[in-house]
């Protein structure tokens, strides 16, 4: 399937989604968010997804000046509608994805672009990249789940700094904070992301997906609920072909060959 705002490629079990509006620093209109969501929810053969941007930006935020149907600066009701029908469905698709997601952040990740980047399981940033909650600079509030994610990732003080001051957080600082997985040289970003993607794609996909569920629910539940959730998902994982392969390989002292089933 072809898309207007993104490029999609597959190599082995890795599906790469490239935001393809470089002339607008990959600013993301609601239609683009829905295209990303469509790939994440429909490509059931993918065993890992990589998100990145074409050109010198990852995603500069919502398209506030795109004109026509791409413009998302339409007043409060327009913002609410764009979030409810475009951006929030994407964020939920990322949270509920069956396979791991990597963000390869090759430049600015601002506004909704920051939320998309940080919602991945692994966020790898090139040294020239930065993360920006720019909303305070235009009289708006963070969205895309930022107010939920950030304090859980870096604590209330740093989340407050990001949201209320609206200053750029460079890649190295983001890594030091624990906001992202790692910062690497710009020219090493693609290789680092691909190597990690291949590693994850060769893993037990069902179990990895269930781990994602456990992590997300643990952030919202008590200890007893987390224990119960682990038990339920361990049952599901234990019935998988990959679990049988893993146990047999362990007993035979050989490397397992997971099939993602």
Buried (B, 14 or more C-beta within 10 A) or exposed (E): EEBEBBEBEEEEBBBBBBBBBBEBBBBBBBBBBBBBBBBBBEBEEBBBBBBBBBBBBBBBBBBBEBEEEBBBBEEEEEBEBBBEEBBBBBBBBBBEBBBBBBBBBBBBBBBBBBBBBBBBBBBBBBBBBBBBBBBBEEEBEBBBBBBBBBBEBBEEEBBEBBBEEBEBBBBBBBBEBEBBBBBBEBEEBBEBBBEBBBEBBBBBBBBBBBBBBBEEBBEEBEEEEBEEBBEEBBEBBEEBEBBEBBEEBEEEEEEBEBBBE
